[in-house]
Amino acid sequence: MVDLFDFQNSNEQENNDDGKLIYSVTQLNTEIKTILEDSYPSVWVCGEISSFKTYSSGHMFFNLKDENSQISAVMFSFHNQKLKFVPKDGMQVVVYGRITTYLQRGAYQIQVLSMKEQGLGTLQEKFEKLKEKLLKEGLFDESHKKQIPYFVNKIGVVTSKDGAALHDILSVLNRRFSTVEVLIYPVRVQGETAKTEIANAIQYLNENHKELDVLLVGRGGGSLEDLWAFNEEIVARAIYNSEIPVISCVGHEIDFTIADFVADLRAATPSVAAELVVKNRADIEDKIQLYKNSLITKIKDIINLYEEKINYFKTCRALSKPYLIYEDKIQYMDDLRDKLELYMQNIIENKNHNLQLKIQKLDLLSPLKILKRGYSACFSETGNIIKSKKQVKIDDIINIKLTDGNVITKVIEDIK
């Protein structure tokens, strides 16, 4: 019996009956590993990053590509900690490292020791140019974004019928609120025709299914190339022109596409989109129960308040013994009448007193008082009092007022 470990690590090759050299897989991969690593102990490579991913360990795995080819690359955490930028798909970089092989898979890769930016890749450059163009046209304006309904009855989904995104969406919807209606419009989400299919689907649903409350448009994660259909202008304008609110759900949380900026709401993943658009049935039922309990409590409080008021009115003198109010009012009116009579009497007495004082003053100033002291008053025929002899002439008739009567006399002489 041959031990597998010893056989795989043996440096000796066996010959068959014809004398041909036979390698084990491990032996062949080991020789290739030695040749490659010895031939490329250090190398500089320029290319565009794609399929970039950072693991929890901090290690970075990605592909470097150009127009015709690509190569796998890895940059371990102890090397990438010194990077002055965050690598991402579409970025054009120059890396320094060495060629290594992963013996178990017989795959070779670049182990990157350092990396620097060279510029944006072709796709990333197209992305930035379109983003800037649509931004200037106002397709990203918050004022244009429509409100997502709080409760939805019917949802439209534009995605691949075979992708994980649709499965995730339906799974979440079924778990959270299974009675919601879902209308699926299957499209390609990758490839040359994908952009047209996605745009046409959005337009079709707007024209023929206006009853939809919201549209979920997206797909699962992937590289920049995989997600590119959602960076196309035709898709962006279809989302912008949609009368139905659109939630974009493209890729993973770190992935951003033009569709995300145009949509009324961006969800990090298709699953998150389903969670955003449909409330959890259990949560809604709990909230309804909470409102119900609160309403019952408030109604009971109101009833208790009115019961207290009724009990108060039952013991109130005004309702239990109304005649007492009448008696009190009679006594109160009697008191008011007595006060009024006293007040009027005081007023009359004050007025009489003031009148007597005025009569006395007038009596003192009366001309009759002067006549009683021996004086008289002369009046002309017209009744005007005569104060000077210049007012009379001979033959004028004069009325002389005395204290006990009048004397009529005639002027016969003017004595100077």
TORZA-652574 format. One record per residue (C-alpha): x, y, z; residue number from 1. Coordinates in Angstrom, 3 decimals, padded with zeros to 6 digits. Each point is the difference from the previous one (the first is absolute). Example, Ala and Ser with C-alpha at 12.3 -4.5 7.8 and 13.67 -1.06 7.14 Angstrom:
2
<<012.300 -004.500 007.800> 1>
<<001.370 003.440 -000.660> 2>
***
This chain:
416
<<000.000 000.000 000.000> 1>
<<001.404 003.397 -001.035> 2>
<<-000.390 002.970 002.348> 3>
<<-001.664 002.808 -001.946> 4>
<<001.985 002.761 001.686> 5>
<<003.338 -001.692 -000.752> 6>
<<-001.035 -000.608 -003.584> 7>
<<-001.076 003.573 -000.606> 8>
<<003.187 001.440 001.452> 9>
<<002.405 -002.424 -001.662> 10>
<<002.597 001.640 -002.258> 11>
<<000.324 -003.080 -002.127> 12>
<<-002.015 -000.572 -003.164> 13>
<<-001.094 -003.447 -001.090> 14>
<<000.345 -001.468 -003.463> 15>
<<-002.689 -002.098 -001.663> 16>
<<000.649 -003.145 -001.945> 17>
<<000.971 002.002 -003.077> 18>
<<002.567 001.952 001.980> 19>
<<-002.050 003.251 -000.137> 20>
<<000.370 002.416 002.912> 21>
<<-003.227 000.333 002.049> 22>
<<-000.570 002.993 002.340> 23>
<<-002.444 000.126 002.842> 24>
<<-002.177 003.144 000.015> 25>
<<001.843 001.301 003.033> 26>
<<003.377 -000.652 -001.603> 27>
<<-000.982 001.857 -003.163> 28>
<<-001.478 002.960 001.902> 29>
<<003.068 000.115 002.217> 30>
<<002.354 000.191 -002.972> 31>
<<-002.153 002.702 -001.654> 32>
<<-000.089 001.915 003.286> 33>
<<003.784 -000.129 000.219> 34>
<<000.489 001.106 -003.613> 35>
<<-002.496 002.906 000.245> 36>
<<001.118 001.304 003.366> 37>
<<003.671 -000.249 -000.935> 38>
<<-000.645 001.702 -003.348> 39>
<<-002.057 002.899 001.446> 40>
<<001.373 000.708 003.483> 41>
<<-001.156 003.595 -000.460> 42>
<<-002.169 001.626 -002.618> 43>
<<-001.798 003.294 -000.766> 44>
<<-003.449 -000.342 -001.597> 45>
<<-002.514 002.636 -001.012> 46>
<<-003.695 -000.755 -000.478> 47>
<<-003.578 000.728 001.031> 48>
<<-001.422 -001.365 003.255> 49>
<<-003.102 -002.170 -000.226> 50>
<<-001.861 -002.380 002.340> 51>
<<001.622 001.758 002.962> 52>
<<-000.781 -001.388 003.454> 53>
<<001.395 000.517 003.488> 54>
<<-000.497 -002.808 002.525> 55>
<<-000.424 000.374 003.752> 56>
<<003.639 -001.003 000.385> 57>
<<000.958 003.166 -001.868> 58>
<<001.393 -001.874 -003.016> 59>
<<-000.923 001.387 -003.422> 60>
<<-000.813 -002.228 -002.967> 61>
<<-000.628 001.338 -003.505> 62>
<<000.771 -000.375 -003.695> 63>
<<002.270 002.176 -002.118> 64>
<<-001.141 000.245 -003.588> 65>
<<000.531 001.753 -003.290> 66>
<<-001.970 -000.216 -003.243> 67>
<<000.975 -003.599 -000.755> 68>
<<000.942 -001.800 003.190> 69>
<<-000.059 -000.062 003.785> 70>
<<002.001 -001.429 002.895> 71>
<<-000.928 -000.694 003.618> 72>
<<001.625 002.054 002.738> 73>
<<000.173 -000.017 003.776> 74>
<<001.259 002.667 002.393> 75>
<<000.297 -001.154 003.588> 76>
<<-000.983 002.284 002.867> 77>
<<003.571 000.567 001.210> 78>
<<000.778 001.505 -003.409> 79>
<<-003.212 001.953 -000.745> 80>
<<-000.007 001.885 003.305> 81>
<<002.368 002.554 -001.522> 82>
<<-002.250 000.789 -002.966> 83>
<<-000.915 003.694 -000.324> 84>
<<-003.212 -000.699 -001.919> 85>
<<-002.864 -002.483 000.022> 86>
<<000.162 -002.362 -002.991> 87>
<<-003.255 -000.609 -001.881> 88>
<<-001.279 -001.461 -003.233> 89>
<<000.874 001.980 -003.110> 90>
<<003.084 001.597 001.490> 91>
<<003.144 -000.068 -002.115> 92>
<<003.029 -000.916 002.129> 93>
<<003.628 -001.018 -000.166> 94>
<<000.956 -002.819 002.367> 95>
<<003.344 -001.374 001.104> 96>
<<000.272 -003.580 001.189> 97>
<<001.007 -003.493 -000.886> 98>
<<-001.602 -002.925 -001.781> 99>
<<-001.179 -002.776 002.304> 100>
<<-001.978 -003.176 -000.559> 101>
<<-002.641 -001.548 002.155> 102>
<<001.124 -003.620 -000.041> 103>
<<-003.334 -001.578 000.923> 104>
<<-001.790 001.528 -003.006> 105>
<<002.920 000.322 -002.352> 106>
<<-000.864 003.690 -000.469> 107>
<<002.455 002.830 -000.194> 108>
<<-000.475 003.580 001.165> 109>
<<001.830 003.201 000.841> 110>
<<000.749 000.487 003.653> 111>
<<-000.092 003.804 000.173> 112>
<<002.495 001.678 002.295> 113>
<<-000.801 003.616 -000.948> 114>
<<-002.542 001.813 -002.148> 115>
<<-000.498 003.514 -001.337> 116>
<<-002.750 001.670 -002.001> 117>
<<000.553 000.565 -003.680> 118>
<<-003.413 001.375 -000.928> 119>
<<-003.562 -001.081 -000.576> 120>
<<-000.718 -003.063 -002.082> 121>
<<-002.074 000.207 -003.162> 122>
<<-003.290 -001.035 001.640> 123>
<<000.595 002.113 003.074> 124>
<<000.759 002.985 -002.209> 125>
<<-003.266 -000.536 -001.908> 126>
<<-001.791 -000.274 003.350> 127>
<<001.375 003.316 001.259> 128>
<<-000.750 001.823 -003.266> 129>
<<-003.620 -001.196 -000.113> 130>
<<-000.457 000.736 003.696> 131>
<<001.211 003.574 -000.494> 132>
<<-002.219 000.460 -003.078> 133>
<<-003.177 -001.234 001.678> 134>
<<000.785 001.979 003.150> 135>
<<000.138 003.227 -002.023> 136>
<<-003.308 -000.882 -001.692> 137>
<<-001.669 -000.384 003.399> 138>
<<-000.753 -003.727 -000.123> 139>
<<001.341 -000.410 003.538> 140>
<<-001.952 002.921 001.517> 141>
<<-001.732 -000.800 003.276> 142>
<<-002.953 002.197 -000.999> 143>
<<-000.878 -002.485 -002.773> 144>
<<000.077 -003.099 002.193> 145>
<<-003.381 -001.501 000.853> 146>
<<-001.067 -001.164 003.432> 147>
<<-000.071 -003.767 000.510> 148>
<<-003.490 -000.987 001.313> 149>
<<-000.056 -001.077 003.635> 150>
<<-002.316 -002.909 -000.843> 151>
<<000.117 -001.778 -003.344> 152>
<<-002.419 -002.489 -001.515> 153>
<<001.731 -000.798 -003.277> 154>
<<003.707 -000.018 -000.850> 155>
<<001.679 -000.189 -003.395> 156>
<<003.381 -001.717 -000.205> 157>
<<002.375 000.490 -002.951> 158>
<<002.859 -002.497 000.210> 159>
<<001.237 -003.332 -001.296> 160>
<<-002.402 -002.909 000.530> 161>
<<002.938 -002.318 000.697> 162>
<<002.041 002.280 002.260> 163>
<<000.453 -000.128 003.745> 164>
<<-001.468 003.509 000.261> 165>
<<-003.515 -001.153 -000.873> 166>
<<000.227 -002.904 002.435> 167>
<<001.161 002.338 002.775> 168>
<<-002.781 002.503 -000.697> 169>
<<-002.758 -002.595 -000.051> 170>
<<001.371 -001.689 003.097> 171>
<<-000.031 003.238 001.982> 172>
<<-003.460 001.008 -001.261> 173>
<<-001.450 -003.389 000.869> 174>
<<001.515 000.121 003.456> 175>
<<-001.035 003.569 000.800> 176>
<<-003.409 000.339 -001.700> 177>
<<-001.009 -002.961 -002.121> 178>
<<-003.265 001.527 -001.291> 179>
<<001.669 002.784 -002.012> 180>
<<-000.305 -000.429 -003.786> 181>
<<003.176 -000.220 -002.087> 182>
<<000.180 000.532 -003.768> 183>
<<003.296 -001.287 -001.428> 184>
<<001.349 001.309 -003.297> 185>
<<003.006 -002.246 -000.818> 186>
<<002.904 001.628 -001.838> 187>
<<003.650 -000.622 -000.671> 188>
<<002.118 001.919 002.492> 189>
<<003.323 -000.588 -001.733> 190>
<<001.130 000.085 -003.600> 191>
<<-000.533 002.152 -003.050> 192>
<<-003.824 -000.072 -000.009> 193>
<<-000.436 000.414 003.752> 194>
<<-000.210 003.818 000.011> 195>
<<-002.774 000.048 -002.630> 196>
<<-001.993 -002.741 001.731> 197>
<<000.179 001.762 003.364> 198>
<<-001.028 003.377 -001.450> 199>
<<-002.849 -001.553 -002.015> 200>
<<-001.251 -001.881 003.068> 201>
<<-000.205 003.207 002.063> 202>
<<-001.828 001.788 -002.812> 203>
<<-002.402 -002.906 -000.590> 204>
<<-000.971 -000.280 003.669> 205>
<<-000.646 003.755 000.163> 206>
<<-002.246 -000.120 -003.051> 207>
<<-001.896 -003.232 000.721> 208>
<<000.088 -000.493 003.778> 209>
<<-000.619 003.370 001.575> 210>
<<-001.487 -001.771 003.015> 211>
<<003.504 -000.961 001.190> 212>
<<001.020 001.836 003.157> 213>
<<003.756 -000.350 -000.530> 214>
<<002.599 -001.557 -002.310> 215>
<<003.057 -001.927 001.185> 216>
<<002.707 000.148 -002.677> 217>
<<003.275 -001.828 000.529> 218>
<<002.110 -003.124 000.199> 219>
<<002.516 -001.754 002.213> 220>
<<003.609 001.023 000.474> 221>
<<002.853 -000.270 -002.448> 222>
<<002.876 001.855 -001.565> 223>
<<-000.288 003.398 -001.654> 224>
<<-000.451 -001.745 -003.338> 225>
<<-002.749 -002.244 001.399> 226>
<<-001.959 002.984 001.306> 227>
<<000.600 002.194 -003.034> 228>
<<-003.535 -000.237 -001.410> 229>
<<-001.119 002.135 002.968> 230>
<<002.579 002.659 -000.935> 231>
<<-001.494 000.530 -003.452> 232>
<<-001.686 003.298 -000.898> 233>
<<-003.102 -001.676 -001.449> 234>
<<-000.691 -001.701 003.337> 235>
<<000.626 003.194 001.953> 236>
<<-002.485 001.963 -002.105> 237>
<<-002.606 -002.770 000.223> 238>
<<000.216 000.129 003.806> 239>
<<-000.163 003.808 -000.016> 240>
<<-003.112 000.015 -002.231> 241>
<<-001.798 -002.671 002.032> 242>
<<-003.261 001.179 001.557> 243>
<<000.152 -002.970 002.360> 244>
<<002.525 000.480 002.845> 245>
<<003.195 -001.993 -000.664> 246>
<<002.311 -001.643 002.540> 247>
<<003.355 -001.018 -001.457> 248>
<<001.547 -003.099 001.555> 249>
<<003.146 -000.787 -001.939> 250>
<<002.831 -002.140 001.349> 251>
<<001.333 000.065 003.519> 252>
<<000.186 002.788 002.548> 253>
<<003.277 001.381 -001.401> 254>
<<-001.224 000.059 -003.601> 255>
<<-001.306 003.282 -001.404> 256>
<<-001.451 000.431 -003.483> 257>
<<-001.510 002.870 -001.965> 258>
<<-003.404 -001.591 000.619> 259>
<<000.511 000.512 003.739> 260>
<<000.431 003.758 -000.434> 261>
<<-003.059 000.394 -002.254> 262>
<<-002.385 -002.278 001.900> 263>
<<-002.424 001.359 002.586> 264>
<<001.690 -002.186 002.609> 265>
<<003.154 -002.111 000.025> 266>
<<000.135 -003.325 001.829> 267>
<<003.348 -001.611 000.794> 268>
<<-001.162 -003.434 -001.179> 269>
<<-003.147 -001.582 -001.502> 270>
<<-000.847 -001.462 003.420> 271>
<<000.247 003.428 001.617> 272>
<<-002.268 001.415 -002.728> 273>
<<-002.667 -002.563 000.858> 274>
<<000.323 000.853 003.687> 275>
<<-000.311 003.724 -000.716> 276>
<<-003.070 -000.263 -002.187> 277>
<<-002.010 -002.472 002.082> 278>
<<-000.485 000.442 003.709> 279>
<<000.254 -003.056 002.201> 280>
<<-003.519 -001.337 000.547> 281>
<<000.809 -000.871 003.610> 282>
<<001.310 003.523 000.611> 283>
<<-003.147 001.506 -001.516> 284>
<<-002.234 -002.247 002.094> 285>
<<001.982 000.935 003.128> 286>
<<-000.350 003.683 -000.838> 287>
<<-003.741 -000.364 -000.631> 288>
<<-000.363 -001.772 003.346> 289>
<<001.995 002.793 001.647> 290>
<<-002.280 002.637 -001.549> 291>
<<-003.046 -002.044 001.003> 292>
<<001.148 -000.221 003.621> 293>
<<000.817 003.685 000.040> 294>
<<-003.435 000.853 -001.434> 295>
<<-001.773 -002.194 002.536> 296>
<<001.944 001.633 002.833> 297>
<<-000.905 003.496 -001.220> 298>
<<-003.676 -000.924 -000.380> 299>
<<-000.035 -001.400 003.555> 300>
<<001.627 003.195 001.278> 301>
<<-002.682 002.094 -001.718> 302>
<<-002.770 -002.200 001.411> 303>
<<001.485 000.263 003.509> 304>
<<000.239 003.768 -000.352> 305>
<<-003.672 000.312 -000.947> 306>
<<-001.019 -002.403 002.761> 307>
<<001.742 002.272 002.493> 308>
<<-001.835 003.000 -001.439> 309>
<<-003.345 -001.842 000.209> 310>
<<000.669 -000.975 003.612> 311>
<<000.865 003.590 000.781> 312>
<<-003.210 001.258 -001.589> 313>
<<-001.993 -002.570 001.979> 314>
<<001.189 001.538 003.270> 315>
<<-000.129 003.582 -001.217> 316>
<<-002.504 002.202 001.963> 317>
<<-001.159 001.626 -003.194> 318>
<<-001.328 -003.310 -001.305> 319>
<<-000.861 -001.860 003.203> 320>
<<-001.754 003.017 001.730> 321>
<<-000.762 002.608 -002.635> 322>
<<-002.461 001.847 002.304> 323>
<<002.951 000.981 002.184> 324>
<<001.367 001.952 -002.928> 325>
<<-003.375 001.774 -000.338> 326>
<<-000.065 000.844 003.718> 327>
<<003.556 001.245 -000.083> 328>
<<-000.783 002.177 -003.007> 329>
<<-003.076 001.496 001.699> 330>
<<002.050 000.931 003.044> 331>
<<002.697 001.340 -002.262> 332>
<<-002.547 002.142 -001.884> 333>
<<-001.374 001.339 003.326> 334>
<<003.493 000.984 001.032> 335>
<<000.545 001.697 -003.344> 336>
<<-003.329 001.896 000.322> 337>
<<000.892 001.213 003.500> 338>
<<003.412 001.116 -001.207> 339>
<<-001.569 001.740 -003.005> 340>
<<-002.586 001.820 002.145> 341>
<<002.691 001.154 002.406> 342>
<<002.174 001.076 -002.882> 343>
<<-002.844 001.962 -001.638> 344>
<<-000.940 001.612 003.316> 345>
<<003.569 001.163 000.513> 346>
<<000.094 001.386 -003.521> 347>
<<-003.283 001.912 000.499> 348>
<<001.153 001.425 003.339> 349>
<<003.286 001.099 -001.538> 350>
<<-001.812 001.619 -002.906> 351>
<<-002.436 001.827 002.341> 352>
<<002.850 001.253 002.099> 353>
<<001.857 001.284 -003.040> 354>
<<-003.216 001.600 -001.294> 355>
<<-000.551 001.902 003.261> 356>
<<003.536 001.293 -000.112> 357>
<<-000.500 001.241 -003.548> 358>
<<-003.359 001.605 000.930> 359>
<<001.675 001.843 002.839> 360>
<<002.749 001.221 -002.315> 361>
<<-002.535 001.106 -002.615> 362>
<<-002.120 001.729 002.665> 363>
<<002.996 001.990 001.128> 364>
<<000.653 001.104 -003.543> 365>
<<-003.710 000.686 -000.797> 366>
<<-000.872 003.624 -001.081> 367>
<<-003.093 -000.158 002.200> 368>
<<002.258 -000.008 003.043> 369>
<<001.515 003.248 -001.235> 370>
<<-003.475 001.552 -000.549> 371>
<<-000.965 -000.848 003.571> 372>
<<002.796 002.227 001.191> 373>
<<-001.679 003.057 -001.705> 374>
<<001.280 -000.269 -003.480> 375>
<<-002.065 -000.169 -003.202> 376>
<<000.564 -001.048 -003.575> 377>
<<-001.125 001.973 -003.099> 378>
<<-001.057 -001.647 -003.255> 379>
<<-000.837 001.489 -003.371> 380>
<<-003.236 -000.693 -001.783> 381>
<<001.769 -002.751 -001.864> 382>
<<001.003 -001.681 003.248> 383>
<<003.696 000.899 -000.096> 384>
<<001.514 001.081 003.297> 385>
<<001.098 003.612 000.072> 386>
<<003.467 000.499 001.374> 387>
<<000.699 003.599 -001.203> 388>
<<-002.080 003.124 -000.583> 389>
<<001.394 000.040 -003.494> 390>
<<-002.343 -002.915 -000.720> 391>
<<-003.148 002.206 000.563> 392>
<<-001.419 003.262 -001.305> 393>
<<-002.941 002.245 000.841> 394>
<<-003.425 -001.640 -000.352> 395>
<<001.455 -003.545 000.242> 396>
<<-002.099 -002.332 002.122> 397>
<<002.059 -001.727 002.729> 398>
<<-001.021 -003.044 002.079> 399>
<<001.512 000.263 003.487> 400>
<<000.314 -003.316 001.834> 401>
<<-000.354 000.298 003.777> 402>
<<000.119 -002.693 002.672> 403>
<<-003.787 -000.104 000.334> 404>
<<-001.081 000.798 -003.581> 405>
<<000.484 002.163 -003.096> 406>
<<-000.451 003.725 -000.672> 407>
<<-000.546 001.355 -003.542> 408>
<<001.330 003.519 -000.492> 409>
<<000.703 002.454 -002.829> 410>
<<003.154 002.055 -000.506> 411>
<<-000.940 003.679 -000.016> 412>
<<003.360 001.643 000.521> 413>
<<003.647 -000.695 -000.581> 414>
<<001.922 001.166 003.043> 415>
<<003.715 000.334 -000.451> 416>
***
